[in-house]
Amino acid sequence: MNDISKLETEELLTCLHLNLYHPEQASRPLFHDLPLNEPFEMEAEDPLRLGRDGQTCTFVIPDSSVSRKQISIQAFKKPNSGVLNFCIQNMSQKANLIVAGSELKHLERVELNDKMFLRFGRYEMLIWQEPGDSQNKFEVLFETCNTPPSQELGIDGPCNRPVMDSGAPWRSFENGQPTSQEPLESDETAILV
């Protein structure tokens, strides 16, 4: 007979839930490269990077409106605390990031609360953390939403529209037809002739 009292206690990992939404997610494969609905284990000292570039980002969204490096989420501990906390940093030079109603410019960062709403371009993300015991690892769980998190949270007005470099809403009309104001990031490595 096995003595259950001699088994090692399994360490409960902090889980960072990322609920994603894009208005075209049903018609375009925007999130097919992400490990949807499956916890992904990460080392606490490694930043979680989300963007278009598979070489520099942990998780990829293959969309030209997403920056090569869009956001970075880093785990950290406060002095004399064993609890993992997280901060988010805008890595994009082209598009600003809205976090809990505040605009973050390139390389600016903010500490994540228990639950926060993010927006970049037409993407919306609700991030919340489920606490755990581990000091060295955490899990990431990507899930898609059928309705925009902004709608569920009752966020409206100017902060409900994506903020672009031009400061204009993502849609305007020209000759009665909608035209996208969504910024497209150019590749700095491309040689212009």
N, C-alpha and C positions, 0 to 999 in steps of 0.2 A: 504494500500500500504506500502511496505517495503521501508525504506529510505536507499539506498545503501551507503550513506556517513557515516552512523553510524556503518557499519560493520567493524570488525577488519581487518587490512591489513595482508594478508598471508605472512609469513616470507619465503623468498627464501633461500633454503639451498645450501651451497657449495656442489658440486657433484664431487666426485673422481671417474673418469672413469678408469677401469682396463680392458684393452683389452688383452685377453689371447690366447696363441697358444702353441700347442705341436704337433709334427709331427704325432703322433698316435691318435689324438683326435677323428678322425672319426671311428676308430676301437675299441677304449677303452673308457669306461665311466669315463674319468678323471675329468670332471667338473660337473657331475650330482648332486653333493651335494651343489653346489653354486647357489645362487639366480640369475640365468642368465636373463638378459634383464629386470630386475625389480629393481628399486631403493630400497636400503635397508638403513633405517635410523639408524644412530649411534650417541651416545652421544660423544661430542668432547673430553671429558676427558678419554674415553675408547680407548685403542689401538686396531687397527685392526690387528689381528694375523692370518696368513695364514700358514697352515702346515698340517701334517697328523693326528695329535692328536686332536680328537673332544673334549677332556676334557679341553685343554688349549688354543685352537685356536677358533677364531670367525668363520672362514671359513675353510673347510676341503677339501683337495685334497687326495683321497684315493689311493696313489701310493707309493710303497716301496722306490722309488728313491727320494721322497720328505722327508725332515727331519720332525720329530715330530713337531718342531717349526721352520719354515723356515724363514719367514720375519715378521716384525712388522712395522706398519705404525702408527705414532702418530701425532695427530693434535696439533698445538701450535700457540700462538700469539706472535708476537714481541712486545716489549715495545711501548706503545702509538699507537698501531694499532688495529683495530677491524677486520682485515682480518685473516682468518684461513690459516695457512701454514701447511705443512706436512714434516716429516722426515721419512726416511726408515732405518731400522736397520736389519742387518743380525743376525738371531737368531740361525742359524745352526752351530754346531761345526764341522760338516763333510764336508760341501760343501761351497765354497765361492760364493758370490753373485756379479754379474757384474751390476753396475748401471752407466749408461751413459759412458761406456767404462772404468770405474775404478773398481778395485776389492775391495770388502769389505770383511774383515775377520770377524770371530765371534765377535759379539757385537759392531762392528763398525757401524757408522751411517752417513747419509748424508742428507742434506735438499733437498727436491724434488723441481725441477724447474717446470715451467708450464707444460712441457711435457718431460717425461724421459723414456728411454728404460732400461729394466731390464732383466737379464737372470740368471737362476739357473738350473743346469743340462740341460735337453733338453727343458725346459720351457722358453718361451719368454713372456714378458709382456710390454705393452706400457701403461704408466700411465699419465693421464692428468687431470687437474682440471678445473672445471667450477665454477667461483666465485659466491658467494652468500652473503646474508646479515647476516645470523645467526651466533651468537657467541658461541652457546652452542651445536649445532648439525650439522651433515653433512650427506650426502648420499653417498653410494657406489653403483656403477653400473658396474657389471661384464658382459662382452660381449666376445664372442669368435671371433677369426679372421680366415679366410680361408687361408690366406697366412701369412708367418712369418713376424712380424713387422720389423725384421732386413732386410729382402728383400725389403720391402716397403721404409725403411729409407735409403737403399743403404749402409748398414753396411757390410763390408766384411773383409777378412784377418783374422789374429789370434783372433781378438776380436769378430768375428762372430761365433767362436766355443765355446761351453761351457767350462768353466775352472773347472777342477776337482782338488782334492787334489794332484794327481800325476802330474798335469800340462800338462798331455797328452790330445790330442783331444778325443772326446767321442767315437770314433771308431778306432780300429786298426785291423790288419789282422793277423791271425794265421793259417797256413796251407791253405792259400787261402780263408779262411772263415772269415767274420767279427765277431769280439768279442767286446762286450760292455765294455768300461772302465768307465761306469757310476757308481758312488759310491752308495753302498747300506748302509744305516745307520743301525747299530745294535741298539737294544734296551738295554740301560744301565741297565734296571731293570731285564733283563734276567740273570739267574744263569747259568754260564758255568760249565760243569762237566768235 
